[in-house]
Amino acid sequence: MKDILVLVHHDAGQDARLRAAVDLARRLDGHLTCLEVTKLPATFGTEFAAGAMLLEQESSREHRNRDVVQSWLARQGVTWTWLDCTGSLASSIIDAAGLADLIVLNRQLDGAMWPDMRYVTSNVLMHLHNPIVAMPEDAEGFGFQRGFVAWDGRPAAAAAIRSAVPLLQLASEVEVFMVEDGADEIASDALLAYLRRHEIIASVRMVDRGPRGVAELILEASARFRADYIVMGGYTHGRAAETFGGVTRSLLSNSNAPLVLSR
């Protein structure tokens, strides 16, 4: 995880994204690629004059934001480069992420209607296989001590584990959480052996699903564990199922801990 791509855009989640990206770059000895996106107005293609005026306003706002962010980055003691683009948030991130080892975005923003960061992060996750850190908007940084793994044995969960190894190696405690729901799962002892080969010692907690939803159980267990972050596979039940209230969607809406997602 040496190349960390972070979205720079003047919105309610930017501070959490930047603080997390800097924390990750410091601990992983990484380099930040800061992608500043000037968003095209929705009216640009239909009402050119109005769209051009809105685009000019957006561009001016992002230029002011750039000055503030670059001044802050210069004091953080990490290396960084800057990219500018104009377009939609999701497509701009997808286009820039080819060599990114990690992408720092947000889960749903609780205090703002726009931008729809749950949609942005979901869209990027569906199009790429790069791991994504999705930060709550009120997070003050990224913690490394307590790693929580939501494990269901599916390929997306395995991909998330592989991607998160550098983070889990920094943790002082790791818990693997499993929900028995009748799925065809990779046994927990195989996962623990894999983690041990990477010098990660983890405990396992398994619960019966019962009548409760998997997302609810994950949120409850991660809070009990006081997790600094949650590692999980994204969209493990298919896109159509996830569209209507799946686990990934629920955690992007409700998690108080950063999510480390992969598929």
SELORO-515830 format. One line per field, with one value per atom (N, C-alpha, C): residue number from 1; atom name; y, x, z; chain. Coordinates in steps of 0.05 Angstrom, whole numbers, plus 5000, padded with zeros to 4 digits. Layout:
REM SELORO-515830
lumvo	(NUM_...)
bafi	(CA_...)
Y	(Y_...)
X	(X_...)
Z	(Z_...)
pase	(A_...)
END
This chain:
REM SELORO-515830
lumvo	(1_1_1_2_2_2_3_3_3_4_4_4_5_5_5_6_6_6_7_7_7_8_8_8_9_9_9_10_10_10_11_11_11_12_12_12_13_13_13_14_14_14_15_15_15_16_16_16_17_17_17_18_18_18_19_19_19_20_20_20_21_21_21_22_22_22_23_23_23_24_24_24_25_25_25_26_26_26_27_27_27_28_28_28_29_29_29_30_30_30_31_31_31_32_32_32_33_33_33_34_34_34_35_35_35_36_36_36_37_37_37_38_38_38_39_39_39_40_40_40_41_41_41_42_42_42_43_43_43_44_44_44_45_45_45_46_46_46_47_47_47_48_48_48_49_49_49_50_50_50_51_51_51_52_52_52_53_53_53_54_54_54_55_55_55_56_56_56_57_57_57_58_58_58_59_59_59_60_60_60_61_61_61_62_62_62_63_63_63_64_64_64_65_65_65_66_66_66_67_67_67_68_68_68_69_69_69_70_70_70_71_71_71_72_72_72_73_73_73_74_74_74_75_75_75_76_76_76_77_77_77_78_78_78_79_79_79_80_80_80_81_81_81_82_82_82_83_83_83_84_84_84_85_85_85_86_86_86_87_87_87_88_88_88_89_89_89_90_90_90_91_91_91_92_92_92_93_93_93_94_94_94_95_95_95_96_96_96_97_97_97_98_98_98_99_99_99_100_100_100_101_101_101_102_102_102_103_103_103_104_104_104_105_105_105_106_106_106_107_107_107_108_108_108_109_109_109_110_110_110_111_111_111_112_112_112_113_113_113_114_114_114_115_115_115_116_116_116_117_117_117_118_118_118_119_119_119_120_120_120_121_121_121_122_122_122_123_123_123_124_124_124_125_125_125_126_126_126_127_127_127_128_128_128_129_129_129_130_130_130_131_131_131_132_132_132_133_133_133_134_134_134_135_135_135_136_136_136_137_137_137_138_138_138_139_139_139_140_140_140_141_141_141_142_142_142_143_143_143_144_144_144_145_145_145_146_146_146_147_147_147_148_148_148_149_149_149_150_150_150_151_151_151_152_152_152_153_153_153_154_154_154_155_155_155_156_156_156_157_157_157_158_158_158_159_159_159_160_160_160_161_161_161_162_162_162_163_163_163_164_164_164_165_165_165_166_166_166_167_167_167_168_168_168_169_169_169_170_170_170_171_171_171_172_172_172_173_173_173_174_174_174_175_175_175_176_176_176_177_177_177_178_178_178_179_179_179_180_180_180_181_181_181_182_182_182_183_183_183_184_184_184_185_185_185_186_186_186_187_187_187_188_188_188_189_189_189_190_190_190_191_191_191_192_192_192_193_193_193_194_194_194_195_195_195_196_196_196_197_197_197_198_198_198_199_199_199_200_200_200_201_201_201_202_202_202_203_203_203_204_204_204_205_205_205_206_206_206_207_207_207_208_208_208_209_209_209_210_210_210_211_211_211_212_212_212_213_213_213_214_214_214_215_215_215_216_216_216_217_217_217_218_218_218_219_219_219_220_220_220_221_221_221_222_222_222_223_223_223_224_224_224_225_225_225_226_226_226_227_227_227_228_228_228_229_229_229_230_230_230_231_231_231_232_232_232_233_233_233_234_234_234_235_235_235_236_236_236_237_237_237_238_238_238_239_239_239_240_240_240_241_241_241_242_242_242_243_243_243_244_244_244_245_245_245_246_246_246_247_247_247_248_248_248_249_249_249_250_250_250_251_251_251_252_252_252_253_253_253_254_254_254_255_255_255_256_256_256_257_257_257_258_258_258_259_259_259_260_260_260_261_261_261_262_262_262_263_263_263)
bafi	(N_CA_C_N_CA_C_N_CA_C_N_CA_C_N_CA_C_N_CA_C_N_CA_C_N_CA_C_N_CA_C_N_CA_C_N_CA_C_N_CA_C_N_CA_C_N_CA_C_N_CA_C_N_CA_C_N_CA_C_N_CA_C_N_CA_C_N_CA_C_N_CA_C_N_CA_C_N_CA_C_N_CA_C_N_CA_C_N_CA_C_N_CA_C_N_CA_C_N_CA_C_N_CA_C_N_CA_C_N_CA_C_N_CA_C_N_CA_C_N_CA_C_N_CA_C_N_CA_C_N_CA_C_N_CA_C_N_CA_C_N_CA_C_N_CA_C_N_CA_C_N_CA_C_N_CA_C_N_CA_C_N_CA_C_N_CA_C_N_CA_C_N_CA_C_N_CA_C_N_CA_C_N_CA_C_N_CA_C_N_CA_C_N_CA_C_N_CA_C_N_CA_C_N_CA_C_N_CA_C_N_CA_C_N_CA_C_N_CA_C_N_CA_C_N_CA_C_N_CA_C_N_CA_C_N_CA_C_N_CA_C_N_CA_C_N_CA_C_N_CA_C_N_CA_C_N_CA_C_N_CA_C_N_CA_C_N_CA_C_N_CA_C_N_CA_C_N_CA_C_N_CA_C_N_CA_C_N_CA_C_N_CA_C_N_CA_C_N_CA_C_N_CA_C_N_CA_C_N_CA_C_N_CA_C_N_CA_C_N_CA_C_N_CA_C_N_CA_C_N_CA_C_N_CA_C_N_CA_C_N_CA_C_N_CA_C_N_CA_C_N_CA_C_N_CA_C_N_CA_C_N_CA_C_N_CA_C_N_CA_C_N_CA_C_N_CA_C_N_CA_C_N_CA_C_N_CA_C_N_CA_C_N_CA_C_N_CA_C_N_CA_C_N_CA_C_N_CA_C_N_CA_C_N_CA_C_N_CA_C_N_CA_C_N_CA_C_N_CA_C_N_CA_C_N_CA_C_N_CA_C_N_CA_C_N_CA_C_N_CA_C_N_CA_C_N_CA_C_N_CA_C_N_CA_C_N_CA_C_N_CA_C_N_CA_C_N_CA_C_N_CA_C_N_CA_C_N_CA_C_N_CA_C_N_CA_C_N_CA_C_N_CA_C_N_CA_C_N_CA_C_N_CA_C_N_CA_C_N_CA_C_N_CA_C_N_CA_C_N_CA_C_N_CA_C_N_CA_C_N_CA_C_N_CA_C_N_CA_C_N_CA_C_N_CA_C_N_CA_C_N_CA_C_N_CA_C_N_CA_C_N_CA_C_N_CA_C_N_CA_C_N_CA_C_N_CA_C_N_CA_C_N_CA_C_N_CA_C_N_CA_C_N_CA_C_N_CA_C_N_CA_C_N_CA_C_N_CA_C_N_CA_C_N_CA_C_N_CA_C_N_CA_C_N_CA_C_N_CA_C_N_CA_C_N_CA_C_N_CA_C_N_CA_C_N_CA_C_N_CA_C_N_CA_C_N_CA_C_N_CA_C_N_CA_C_N_CA_C_N_CA_C_N_CA_C_N_CA_C_N_CA_C_N_CA_C_N_CA_C_N_CA_C_N_CA_C_N_CA_C_N_CA_C_N_CA_C_N_CA_C_N_CA_C_N_CA_C_N_CA_C_N_CA_C_N_CA_C_N_CA_C_N_CA_C_N_CA_C_N_CA_C_N_CA_C_N_CA_C_N_CA_C_N_CA_C_N_CA_C_N_CA_C_N_CA_C_N_CA_C_N_CA_C_N_CA_C_N_CA_C_N_CA_C_N_CA_C_N_CA_C_N_CA_C_N_CA_C_N_CA_C_N_CA_C_N_CA_C_N_CA_C_N_CA_C_N_CA_C_N_CA_C_N_CA_C_N_CA_C_N_CA_C_N_CA_C_N_CA_C_N_CA_C_N_CA_C_N_CA_C_N_CA_C_N_CA_C_N_CA_C_N_CA_C_N_CA_C_N_CA_C_N_CA_C_N_CA_C_N_CA_C_N_CA_C_N_CA_C_N_CA_C_N_CA_C_N_CA_C_N_CA_C_N_CA_C_N_CA_C)
Y	(4976_5000_5025_5029_5051_5075_5070_5093_5095_5117_5122_5145_5138_5158_5169_5196_5208_5229_5228_5248_5275_5296_5323_5337_5345_5359_5373_5397_5413_5404_5385_5374_5366_5357_5352_5329_5311_5289_5293_5316_5320_5318_5331_5331_5303_5286_5259_5243_5247_5234_5241_5267_5276_5267_5269_5260_5231_5215_5186_5180_5193_5189_5195_5217_5224_5204_5195_5174_5149_5141_5117_5120_5143_5147_5147_5158_5158_5129_5114_5087_5067_5071_5052_5061_5084_5096_5099_5111_5113_5141_5143_5169_5175_5200_5208_5219_5210_5222_5235_5262_5277_5284_5274_5278_5299_5323_5345_5344_5341_5338_5363_5377_5398_5385_5384_5369_5384_5371_5383_5386_5410_5413_5395_5387_5370_5384_5411_5425_5431_5423_5432_5423_5398_5388_5399_5409_5417_5447_5462_5491_5501_5506_5511_5536_5558_5583_5580_5568_5564_5544_5523_5504_5515_5533_5545_5563_5577_5594_5578_5556_5539_5525_5518_5506_5525_5550_5571_5575_5574_5577_5553_5529_5505_5505_5513_5515_5534_5557_5578_5567_5553_5542_5521_5504_5483_5495_5517_5529_5541_5553_5562_5539_5517_5493_5482_5483_5472_5487_5513_5529_5521_5517_5510_5482_5463_5435_5433_5445_5443_5456_5478_5490_5471_5457_5438_5414_5403_5380_5386_5411_5418_5416_5415_5413_5385_5366_5339_5319_5325_5308_5283_5284_5262_5272_5254_5262_5260_5278_5278_5291_5283_5295_5303_5321_5333_5328_5318_5315_5332_5345_5360_5347_5346_5337_5350_5349_5358_5335_5329_5308_5299_5276_5265_5254_5253_5244_5214_5197_5169_5162_5173_5167_5178_5201_5213_5195_5185_5167_5141_5130_5105_5109_5131_5136_5140_5151_5157_5135_5113_5093_5070_5071_5048_5037_5055_5046_5051_5056_5062_5035_5034_5011_5013_5037_5042_5068_5069_5093_5102_5127_5137_5154_5145_5159_5162_5164_5165_5144_5137_5124_5147_5141_5161_5185_5209_5233_5237_5238_5241_5269_5289_5316_5332_5319_5333_5315_5327_5313_5308_5326_5324_5329_5315_5294_5268_5250_5224_5206_5206_5191_5161_5153_5124_5115_5130_5123_5124_5144_5147_5123_5117_5095_5068_5064_5039_5036_5058_5057_5050_5063_5057_5028_5019_4991_4971_4977_4959_4958_4979_4980_4973_4973_4968_4946_4935_4916_4928_4953_4966_4967_4962_4966_4995_4999_5026_5029_5051_5059_5079_5073_5091_5103_5129_5142_5154_5152_5168_5197_5215_5243_5256_5246_5258_5245_5227_5214_5234_5232_5250_5238_5215_5201_5171_5157_5128_5114_5097_5082_5055_5045_5021_4998_5002_4983_4959_4963_4942_4937_4915_4908_4888_4893_4875_4865_4839_4826_4813_4822_4809_4788_4763_4740_4722_4719_4700_4679_4678_4657_4661_4681_4685_4699_4698_4710_4739_4755_4783_4787_4771_4772_4764_4743_4735_4757_4771_4793_4816_4821_4842_4835_4810_4801_4805_4796_4798_4827_4844_4873_4886_4876_4890_4879_4860_4848_4870_4890_4910_4925_4930_4943_4924_4899_4880_4874_4876_4871_4893_4916_4938_4937_4919_4919_4904_4913_4899_4877_4880_4859_4857_4833_4828_4807_4814_4795_4788_4762_4752_4746_4759_4756_4741_4719_4702_4699_4700_4695_4669_4651_4625_4629_4627_4631_4610_4588_4566_4569_4590_4594_4575_4571_4554_4570_4565_4583_4569_4584_4575_4573_4550_4546_4567_4575_4595_4587_4561_4553_4557_4555_4561_4591_4608_4637_4644_4632_4638_4629_4606_4597_4616_4626_4646_4671_4681_4705_4700_4676_4670_4671_4661_4661_4690_4709_4738_4751_4735_4744_4761_4752_4765_4744_4750_4732_4743_4727_4736_4717_4727_4711_4709_4689_4685_4687_4701_4701_4694_4674_4665_4666_4676_4678_4666_4657_4648_4673_4672_4695_4699_4678_4682_4700_4715_4732_4759_4765_4792_4793_4816_4820_4819_4810_4808_4835_4856_4883_4891_4887_4894_4879_4854_4838_4848_4855_4865_4892_4910_4936_4932_4914_4910_4898_4878_4864_4882_4898_4916_4938_4947_4967_4955_4930_4917_4913_4906_4902_4929_4951_4977_4978_4969_4967_4994_4996_5020_5020_4996_4994_4966_4964_4939_4931_4907_4895_4877_4881_4864_4864_4843_4842_4858_4872_4888_4875_4877_4866_4836_4821_4793_4777_4789_4774_4783_4798_4807_4834_4849_4877_4880_4863_4867_4864_4844_4840_4863_4873_4894_4920_4924_4949_4952_4930_4931_4924_4939_4937_4916_4911_4891_4900_4882_4887_4910_4911_4933_4959_4960_4985_4994_4975_4982_4993_4980_4990_5017_5021_5047_5069_5061_5080_5085_5065_5066_5062_5053_5046_5070_5068_5089_5085_5062_5056_5057_5065_5064_5036_5034_5008_5005_4981_4974_4953_4961_4945_4936_4912_4902_4881_4874_4853_4838)
X	(5017_5000_5018_5032_5050_5039_5019_5007_4978_4972_4946_4932_4910_4895_4873_4871_4851_4836_4810_4793_4794_4801_4800_4776_4757_4734_4722_4713_4703_4675_4675_4649_4653_4632_4632_4650_4658_4675_4704_4711_4739_4759_4753_4771_4777_4757_4761_4778_4773_4788_4818_4823_4851_4866_4853_4866_4872_4854_4858_4881_4880_4901_4929_4931_4957_4966_4947_4954_4964_4950_4957_4985_4990_5015_5038_5034_5055_5061_5041_5045_5055_5046_5053_5076_5088_5110_5102_5078_5066_5067_5057_5056_5027_5019_4992_4990_4970_4962_4935_4935_4911_4896_4872_4857_4836_4840_4820_4801_4775_4755_4737_4735_4715_4691_4669_4646_4631_4625_4608_4580_4568_4539_4521_4499_4480_4467_4466_4453_4472_4497_4517_4509_4499_4493_4467_4449_4423_4419_4430_4428_4456_4468_4497_4505_4490_4498_4497_4475_4472_4493_4498_4518_4546_4552_4579_4583_4562_4564_4569_4553_4556_4584_4594_4620_4642_4639_4658_4658_4634_4632_4645_4639_4651_4681_4691_4720_4733_4721_4732_4733_4711_4710_4732_4736_4756_4784_4789_4815_4821_4801_4806_4811_4796_4800_4828_4838_4865_4886_4884_4903_4904_4880_4878_4890_4882_4891_4921_4932_4960_4977_4967_4981_4981_4959_4957_4976_4975_4992_5022_5030_5058_5069_5051_5059_5057_5049_5043_5066_5087_5110_5107_5090_5087_5091_5098_5101_5075_5071_5045_5049_5031_5028_4999_4995_4968_4959_4934_4922_4896_4890_4865_4849_4823_4806_4778_4763_4735_4717_4697_4678_4662_4650_4636_4656_4648_4666_4674_4654_4660_4677_4669_4684_4712_4716_4743_4761_4750_4765_4772_4753_4757_4780_4779_4799_4827_4829_4855_4866_4852_4859_4876_4886_4899_4922_4939_4962_4959_4935_4930_4929_4945_4943_4919_4910_4888_4875_4848_4833_4818_4820_4808_4784_4760_4735_4719_4693_4675_4654_4643_4617_4596_4571_4550_4556_4552_4555_4529_4531_4507_4496_4514_4506_4501_4502_4500_4484_4467_4452_4469_4489_4505_4534_4553_4549_4541_4529_4520_4545_4559_4584_4579_4556_4551_4549_4536_4535_4563_4578_4605_4622_4623_4640_4630_4603_4592_4599_4597_4603_4633_4651_4679_4685_4673_4677_4667_4645_4634_4651_4666_4682_4711_4721_4749_4754_4778_4786_4806_4811_4829_4815_4829_4816_4809_4787_4776_4774_4783_4777_4754_4732_4709_4706_4711_4712_4685_4677_4655_4663_4644_4651_4662_4655_4664_4690_4702_4726_4749_4766_4789_4815_4814_4838_4833_4854_4851_4867_4854_4867_4877_4898_4911_4911_4903_4908_4889_4863_4843_4829_4838_4827_4804_4782_4759_4753_4752_4748_4720_4703_4677_4681_4679_4688_4664_4659_4638_4649_4675_4687_4684_4671_4667_4691_4693_4716_4721_4700_4704_4716_4708_4719_4749_4755_4783_4800_4789_4803_4807_4787_4790_4812_4814_4835_4862_4865_4891_4900_4881_4887_4894_4882_4885_4909_4924_4946_4965_4973_4992_4980_4953_4940_4938_4930_4927_4953_4975_5002_5009_4997_5002_4984_4964_4945_4956_4948_4955_4935_4910_4889_4873_4867_4851_4829_4804_4782_4770_4766_4751_4723_4704_4676_4661_4647_4633_4604_4586_4557_4550_4540_4531_4504_4504_4479_4475_4490_4486_4501_4517_4533_4556_4566_4590_4614_4624_4645_4672_4694_4721_4724_4733_4735_4752_4745_4760_4789_4794_4822_4840_4829_4844_4851_4832_4837_4858_4855_4874_4903_4905_4931_4943_4926_4935_4945_4930_4939_4965_4968_4992_5016_5013_5036_5044_5026_5032_5038_5043_5050_5027_5003_4979_4965_4963_4949_4921_4901_4873_4857_4836_4816_4792_4775_4751_4726_4706_4681_4659_4643_4622_4595_4575_4549_4528_4506_4484_4469_4461_4447_4420_4405_4378_4361_4343_4325_4338_4362_4373_4389_4392_4407_4437_4452_4481_4493_4484_4496_4493_4469_4465_4484_4488_4506_4535_4543_4570_4574_4555_4557_4559_4542_4542_4568_4578_4603_4627_4628_4651_4651_4628_4626_4635_4627_4635_4665_4677_4706_4721_4707_4719_4738_4728_4745_4753_4779_4788_4780_4775_4766_4754_4738_4725_4734_4745_4753_4730_4721_4699_4699_4688_4684_4659_4661_4638_4622_4595_4577_4581_4582_4587_4563_4539_4515_4505_4522_4513_4501_4504_4496_4466_4450_4421_4411_4422_4413_4422_4447_4457_4442_4431_4416_4393_4382_4358_4365_4384_4388_4408_4429_4448_4467_4485_4504_4522_4533_4551_4537_4513_4498_4492_4485_4478_4502_4525_4549_4558_4556_4562_4543_4520_4501_4505_4515_4513_4538_4560_4583_4596_4603_4618_4648_4656_4684_4690_4714_4722_4719_4711_4708_4732_4743_4763_4751_4744_4727_4743_4736_4748_4729_4733_4716_4731)
Z	(5000_5000_5000_4979_4977_4962_4944_4929_4938_4951_4963_4949_4936_4921_4939_4942_4959_4943_4945_4932_4946_4931_4942_4928_4945_4935_4959_4955_4978_4986_5005_5015_5044_5056_5085_5093_5074_5081_5075_5064_5055_5079_5101_5123_5133_5135_5144_5124_5098_5077_5079_5081_5081_5106_5129_5154_5153_5143_5141_5121_5099_5078_5089_5103_5115_5136_5153_5173_5159_5138_5124_5110_5098_5085_5105_5129_5149_5159_5166_5177_5156_5132_5110_5094_5101_5086_5057_5053_5027_5016_4991_4977_4970_4974_4968_4940_4926_4900_4906_4905_4912_4886_4883_4859_4864_4854_4857_4833_4840_4819_4820_4797_4793_4779_4793_4784_4762_4741_4720_4730_4725_4733_4717_4730_4716_4692_4692_4670_4647_4649_4629_4601_4598_4572_4560_4577_4567_4566_4585_4586_4588_4565_4564_4580_4577_4590_4620_4630_4659_4669_4653_4661_4662_4642_4642_4666_4674_4698_4723_4726_4749_4749_4726_4724_4732_4725_4733_4763_4775_4804_4818_4808_4819_4817_4794_4789_4808_4812_4830_4859_4867_4894_4898_4878_4881_4881_4866_4866_4894_4907_4934_4953_4949_4965_4961_4937_4931_4947_4948_4963_4993_5004_5032_5037_5020_5023_5019_4998_4993_5016_5027_5049_5073_5078_5100_5095_5071_5064_5067_5061_5063_5092_5111_5139_5151_5135_5145_5144_5131_5131_5114_5094_5075_5046_5028_5001_4986_4967_4953_4926_4908_4881_4878_4858_4854_4826_4823_4797_4797_4774_4770_4748_4752_4730_4733_4712_4712_4703_4718_4711_4735_4733_4756_4776_4802_4822_4817_4814_4811_4787_4763_4739_4740_4752_4755_4772_4794_4811_4796_4783_4768_4747_4733_4712_4724_4749_4760_4777_4781_4801_4791_4766_4755_4771_4783_4798_4828_4837_4865_4881_4902_4920_4939_4943_4962_4954_4957_4950_4975_4982_5007_4999_5007_5001_5027_5025_5048_5046_5069_5068_5065_5068_5066_5084_5074_5090_5106_5132_5149_5150_5147_5151_5126_5103_5077_5057_5043_5022_4997_4993_4968_4976_4963_4944_4957_4940_4950_4951_4973_4975_4977_4987_4986_4957_4940_4912_4899_4905_4893_4901_4927_4936_4925_4924_4913_4884_4869_4840_4835_4850_4848_4855_4877_4886_4865_4851_4831_4806_4800_4775_4779_4803_4808_4828_4828_4848_4868_4866_4886_4913_4935_4961_4966_4980_4986_5016_5026_5054_5053_5065_5066_5094_5096_5122_5130_5155_5165_5164_5160_5156_5181_5205_5230_5241_5226_5235_5236_5257_5260_5252_5238_5229_5227_5220_5217_5239_5255_5276_5266_5278_5268_5288_5313_5334_5334_5327_5330_5303_5291_5264_5267_5254_5255_5227_5224_5198_5197_5179_5175_5153_5161_5144_5137_5111_5103_5084_5079_5063_5033_5024_4996_4983_4956_4943_4950_4952_4959_4986_5006_5032_5032_5016_5013_5001_4981_4968_4988_5005_5025_5044_5053_5072_5059_5034_5021_5019_5012_5008_5035_5057_5083_5099_5089_5104_5115_5099_5110_5134_5134_5156_5180_5176_5197_5211_5196_5208_5228_5226_5245_5270_5270_5292_5316_5339_5364_5370_5360_5363_5337_5329_5306_5313_5306_5310_5284_5279_5256_5265_5252_5260_5239_5246_5227_5236_5217_5221_5208_5223_5212_5198_5171_5157_5135_5137_5118_5092_5090_5065_5064_5040_5036_5044_5068_5079_5079_5075_5081_5111_5120_5149_5162_5187_5201_5206_5210_5215_5191_5167_5143_5142_5149_5149_5170_5194_5216_5208_5194_5185_5165_5147_5127_5141_5161_5175_5190_5203_5217_5199_5174_5156_5149_5154_5150_5177_5198_5225_5237_5231_5243_5260_5286_5304_5309_5304_5306_5323_5335_5349_5331_5337_5321_5339_5329_5343_5323_5329_5311_5326_5311_5322_5303_5314_5297_5287_5263_5251_5265_5268_5279_5262_5275_5259_5251_5261_5256_5230_5220_5195_5200_5179_5181_5187_5173_5177_5206_5218_5246_5264_5259_5276_5273_5249_5245_5259_5257_5270_5301_5311_5340_5350_5335_5343_5341_5319_5316_5337_5345_5367_5393_5398_5423_5423_5401_5398_5399_5396_5394_5370_5347_5323_5313_5305_5291_5262_5251_5223_5219_5198_5191_5163_5161_5135_5126_5101_5091_5061_5050_5021_5014_4991_4982_4961_4964_4944_4939_4962_4960_4951_4952_4943_4916_4901_4875_4876_4854_4853_4857_4844_4846_4875_4889_4917_4934_4930_4946_4942_4918_4913_4932_4941_4958_4987_4999_5027_5035_5019_5026_5048_5056_5078_5071_5047_5040_5042_5031_5031_5059_5077_5104_5119_5116_5130_5118_5092_5081_5092_5100_5111_5141_5156_5185_5201_5189_5205_5217_5243_5257_5254_5244_5240_5210_5202_5174_5163_5138_5124_5105_5105_5085_5067_5043_5025_5001_4992_4967_4956_4931_4919_4898)
pase	(A_A_A_A_A_A_A_A_A_A_A_A_A_A_A_A_A_A_A_A_A_A_A_A_A_A_A_A_A_A_A_A_A_A_A_A_A_A_A_A_A_A_A_A_A_A_A_A_A_A_A_A_A_A_A_A_A_A_A_A_A_A_A_A_A_A_A_A_A_A_A_A_A_A_A_A_A_A_A_A_A_A_A_A_A_A_A_A_A_A_A_A_A_A_A_A_A_A_A_A_A_A_A_A_A_A_A_A_A_A_A_A_A_A_A_A_A_A_A_A_A_A_A_A_A_A_A_A_A_A_A_A_A_A_A_A_A_A_A_A_A_A_A_A_A_A_A_A_A_A_A_A_A_A_A_A_A_A_A_A_A_A_A_A_A_A_A_A_A_A_A_A_A_A_A_A_A_A_A_A_A_A_A_A_A_A_A_A_A_A_A_A_A_A_A_A_A_A_A_A_A_A_A_A_A_A_A_A_A_A_A_A_A_A_A_A_A_A_A_A_A_A_A_A_A_A_A_A_A_A_A_A_A_A_A_A_A_A_A_A_A_A_A_A_A_A_A_A_A_A_A_A_A_A_A_A_A_A_A_A_A_A_A_A_A_A_A_A_A_A_A_A_A_A_A_A_A_A_A_A_A_A_A_A_A_A_A_A_A_A_A_A_A_A_A_A_A_A_A_A_A_A_A_A_A_A_A_A_A_A_A_A_A_A_A_A_A_A_A_A_A_A_A_A_A_A_A_A_A_A_A_A_A_A_A_A_A_A_A_A_A_A_A_A_A_A_A_A_A_A_A_A_A_A_A_A_A_A_A_A_A_A_A_A_A_A_A_A_A_A_A_A_A_A_A_A_A_A_A_A_A_A_A_A_A_A_A_A_A_A_A_A_A_A_A_A_A_A_A_A_A_A_A_A_A_A_A_A_A_A_A_A_A_A_A_A_A_A_A_A_A_A_A_A_A_A_A_A_A_A_A_A_A_A_A_A_A_A_A_A_A_A_A_A_A_A_A_A_A_A_A_A_A_A_A_A_A_A_A_A_A_A_A_A_A_A_A_A_A_A_A_A_A_A_A_A_A_A_A_A_A_A_A_A_A_A_A_A_A_A_A_A_A_A_A_A_A_A_A_A_A_A_A_A_A_A_A_A_A_A_A_A_A_A_A_A_A_A_A_A_A_A_A_A_A_A_A_A_A_A_A_A_A_A_A_A_A_A_A_A_A_A_A_A_A_A_A_A_A_A_A_A_A_A_A_A_A_A_A_A_A_A_A_A_A_A_A_A_A_A_A_A_A_A_A_A_A_A_A_A_A_A_A_A_A_A_A_A_A_A_A_A_A_A_A_A_A_A_A_A_A_A_A_A_A_A_A_A_A_A_A_A_A_A_A_A_A_A_A_A_A_A_A_A_A_A_A_A_A_A_A_A_A_A_A_A_A_A_A_A_A_A_A_A_A_A_A_A_A_A_A_A_A_A_A_A_A_A_A_A_A_A_A_A_A_A_A_A_A_A_A_A_A_A_A_A_A_A_A_A_A_A_A_A_A_A_A_A_A_A_A_A_A_A_A_A_A_A_A_A_A_A_A_A_A_A_A_A_A_A_A_A_A_A_A_A_A_A_A_A_A_A_A_A_A_A_A_A_A_A_A_A_A_A_A_A_A_A_A_A_A_A_A_A_A_A_A_A_A_A_A_A_A_A_A_A_A_A_A_A_A_A_A_A_A_A_A_A_A_A_A_A_A_A_A_A_A_A_A_A_A_A_A_A_A_A_A_A_A)
END
